Amino acid sequence: MKVTSFKIYRYALPLKSPIVIRGRSQTRLREGIILSLTLDDQWQGFGEIAPLKGLEGGEIEECLNNLKEFTKGLAIQEFPDELDGLFRQIGLCPLIPEVRFGVETALYSALARKLQKPLSYLWGESPSSAIMVNGLLQEEEPLGQAVNDLLRKGFQSIKVKAGGAVKKDVERVKAVLKLLNNRARIHLDVNQRWSYDDALYFAGAIDPKQIEYLEEPFKDIEKTSVFFHKTGIVSALDESLISQGGKAVKMREGVRAWVLKPTLLGGVRKALVMANDAKKNGIQIVVSSSFESGIGLFSLIQLAAGLGGTCRAGIDTLKYFEKDLLKAPFVIQEGKIVVSPKPLSEGDINFENLSQA
């Protein structure tokens, strides 16, 4: 099996409003890279590389150079037909996490076409035909219309982004809860912007029963179990899984969920290993995006479907884009997305929004 052709594209998609990441406003353009490759002159696959300023990971030019260096050897390299052998070889390459995600998803997509199977079947034995999606409420978003839109789409669970000033966050959460009127659950994503004392203040001001969990409330994750015992509020780990690795994955008490961002973790293969570990330990999995375009989200949807069961997806992000790379937008109804039974093909993509790199 050989990669017989590949193309690298760039995109710059306008956003309806700047993305706010950990309190820092971003550009109104979402930039990224698309890798298209073909196996044995027959099977084409697509992957996305989308570093996001303000998060851990590489810069776009660094990712582009890393990808180009990797693809130099693609056309002359013979890969073993079995999946594990192929990805073991890829695993030996020094790839930036976002680049590894793009390379892996492009190869998996091509392999799915070769095997004539849905992409999700390469990632799970009994994939779901539809996945539950968490609604998203950004920290600077006006509440009234945004909450109504989330309810109209039938979201059962909504992630509210915290601003970092705990008293203001308390008031915002109270306002959201009032608007929801028990029609959906919420969890709060703090991105480690509170102190431990701030988290205790929040717990004293909000009925813990109204909060599913707090995502990364503070930096000192060793206090997670103590916080749980004091307040009854469980936590979810996200950044800690990347920055603190083994220390974070060993934590159990007071941890409800792991938020897996394959883009930042270093690919689908690593995310699958972590998801398997989480399932064994009774930890809920949320497959989450980093504001990728529809091409990257397609892979994340398929991954969430492959994991099946109670896995949810944090992918309610395309609503912030003026336009996308896919011709047919994802439709969220009753808080769910129906999973496509086919891998992406050239005909699914708006190539007018891409420029060759």
N, C-alpha and C positions, 0 to 999 in steps of 0.2 A: 504494500500500500504506500502510495507516494503523493505528496502535495505537488500537483502539476501546474498550478497557477495560483497566484494570490494578488490581491489589490488592497491598497490602504487608502481610505478616504478620511476626510475631516468634515466636521459640521460645526455650525454656529447657529443655534436655534434661539429666536427671541423669546423672552419670558414676559408674562403679563405684568409681573412686578418682581423686584429683586428678591432672590432667595436669601433668607436670613439663616446663617449657620453659626450657632453658638454666639449670638449677639452681634455678629459682624455681617453687614450688608454685602451682598455679592453683586456682580454685574447683571445686567438684564439679558446677557447672552449666555446660554449653556453650551460650552464647547466640548467636543469629544472626538474620538477616532473610531472608525468602523473598519474591521478586518473582514475581507471576503476571501475565502480560499476554496479550492476545488481539489478533491481527491480523485486520483486515477482518471482525470479528464471527464468525470461524470457527475460527481456529487458535490454540490456547493453548500457551504456553510457560512454563517455570519456571526461575528462577535463584536462586542462594544467595549471600548476602553474609555472611561469617563472620569478622570480625576477631578475632584471638587475642592476648590480652595476653602480652607477652614477645617478640613478633615485630614486625618492622617493619610499619608500616601504621596505619590509623586506629582510633579507638575506635568502639564500636557506635553511640552517639548521634550522633557526627560522621558516620558512614556513613549513618544513617537520615535525617538532615537533608539530606545531599548527594543521596541518592536521591530524596527528596520534591521537592527543588528541580528535579532533572532531569525527574521525571515530570510536573511542571506543564505542560510543553510537549508531552508525548507525544501527548495525545489530539487536538491540533489540527495536528500536524505530518504532512505527507505525505512518505513515504519513497520513494526510487526502488526499483524492483523488483529491480534487480541487486544482488547481495550486496556487491560492492566499494563501490558508491555509497552503500549504506545504512550500512556500517560506517565509511566515510570521514566521514560526517556525525556519527555517534556519537563518532568519534575526536576531533572538534573540541570536544566537551563536557568541561568540567573535572571529571572524575570521580576520586574516590579509587580506588586500585587494586582493593580488594575490591569496590567498587561497580561498577566497570567489568566485572569478572569476572561478577558477577551479572546485569548488564544484557545483556552479550554472550551469555551462555549461555541466558537467557530468550528472546532474539530468535532465536538459532540453533535452539532447541528448537521454537519456533513455526514457523520456516521449514521445519524438517525435517518437521513435520506437514503443512504446505502442499504440500511436494514429494513427500510419501509416501516418504521415504527414512530410513534409520537416521541418527542424528545424526553418527556417525563418518564417513559418506560426505561430509559437508560439510567434513571436516577432513583427508581423505586419499583418494588415488585407489584404493588397494587395502587397505582396512581389515582388521585381523585379527578373526577371529570369537571369539578368546579372548586374554586378555593374561596375561603373567607378573607375579606380584605378589611384592614383597619382604616377608617377615615382619618384624615389629617387636618389639623387646625394649626396654622402657623402662628407664631407669637405676635406678629404685627397685624394679623388679619382682623378686619371688622367682624364682630360676632354674629349679628342678626342674620344677615343673608347667608353667611358661611355655614352656620349651624342648620338653617333651613335646608340648604342644599345637601348637607350630609344626611339629614333625616329623609329627604326625598329619595336619595339613592339607597336608603334602607340599611345604612351601616348599623351594626349592632355594637361595635366598639370603636371608639374615637381616640386618637392620640392628640393630646393638647401639648403644644410646645411651650415650655416655660421660658420666661424672660430672664430669670436669674435674680430679680429683686423679689424676695419671698412674699412680702406683704402685697405687692402688686399681683403676684401670681395667685395668691389666695383669693383676691377679689375677682380675678379673671376666671378661676375655676368655679367660684360660686355663681358667677354670671352664666357660665356655660351649663352648669347643672340645672339652673333655673330654666334656661331655654330648652334644655333637653326634656325636662319634666319626666324623668325615669323611662324615656323611650330608647335610650342607648346607654352603654357603660362608657366610662372614660379611664384613661391612664395618662399620666403626666410624664413628659420627657424633659428632664432637667439638664442633661448633658454635663453633669458634675459641677453645675454652676452655683449650687448652694453649699453652705457649710453644713456640718452635722447639726449644729444648733438651729440653723434655718429649717432643716428638715423636721426637727422636733417641733418647731413653731408651726409649721404647716400642718403636722399631724394633730396638733392641739386646736387648730382653727377649722379643720375640715373633718367631717365624719368619715373615719377610715372605711366604713362599709360602702361609701360612695366611690371609692377609688379602686380600680382593679390592681394596679401596682404603680410604683414610681420607677421610671427608667433612669438609672444612673443619677440618683439624687445628690451624691457627694463623691469626692475623690477617694476617700479612705474606705475602700470596700470591706476592709476587715471589720468595720462597725456595722455591716449589713445585718448580721444576726442579732446584735444588741438592739439595733433600731427596730427590728421586727418584734422582739420581745417587749420593748417599751411601748410600741404604738399599734401593733397588729397589722402594720402595712408591709406588704412584701415588695421586693424590688425586682427589676429586670436589669441584666447586664448587657452592655453594648460596647462602648469604648474600652472597658476593662478587659474584654475578651481579646482585644488587639494589643493594648499597651501592657497588660500584665499577664497575658498568656496563661501558663499553667497554674499560677496562683489563683486566678479568677475561676477557671473551670473546676477547681477543687471545692469551691464554695457551694454549699447546699442549703443550709438553714437560712430561711428568709428570702431565698431566691425563687421567684415564680417562673421567670422566662429568660431565655437567651435571644437577643436580637442579632441575627446573623446577616452581615453585609458581605456577601461573597466578593464584591468588588474590592473591599479593603482587607478582607481576611486572606486573600490570595487564591481565589478561584473556587470553583464548584466542588472539586475533589476534597479540599480542606473543609468546606462547609458541610459536606456529606458526613465526614468523619465526626465533626463536632455535633451534628444533629443526631447521629446514632448514639453518641455518648449522652446527650441530653435525654433522649428517649429512655435509655436504660435507667436514668436517675430521676425520672418523673418530672423533668423540666420542660416547660412549654417552649416551642420554637416559633419565632417570628422571622420569616425571610424578608429582609428589608432592602429598599433601594437607596441609592445615593443620588437621586435626581438624574437617572439615566434616561435616554430617549426610549421610544417604544421598542427598539431592537434589544437593548439591554433588559428592559422590563419583560419582554417575551421570555427570555431565558429564566428570569427570576420567577415568573408565573409557573413555568414548567417545573422548576426546582421545587417550589412550594407544593405543586400537585404531586410530584414524585415522592415527597416526604409524607403526604397524605395525612389522614387522621385529624388531629386537632391543630395542625400547622396553620398559621395565619400569615398573611402577607402585608407588609407595610409598603404598599406601592401606589398610594393615592396621590401621586405627584404630577402626572401628566396634565392635570387641570391647570397647572401654573404655566404651561407652555402655550405660546401663540400658535405654534405648529409643530408637527412631529415628523419623524422619518418613515413611519408606517402609513400606508394609504387608508387602512381601516382602523379607526381608533378602538381601544379597548372599551367595552361597555360594562359598567358596574350596575347591577340590579340586585335589590335585596341584600346589598352588602357583599355580593359575590361576583366573580368573573368566571365565565365558562372557559375551560381550557381547550385551546386549539388542538385537534388531533394530528395536525401536520406541522413539520418544521417550516421556518420561513423560507420563501423563495424570492428570486429577483422581482417577481411581479408584485410582491407585497410592499416593496420599498419605494419611497419617493426619492429617486436619485437626483432630482433637480435640487434637493436640499443638501447634496453632498458634493465635495470637490476632491479630486484625486490628490493625494499627498506625495 
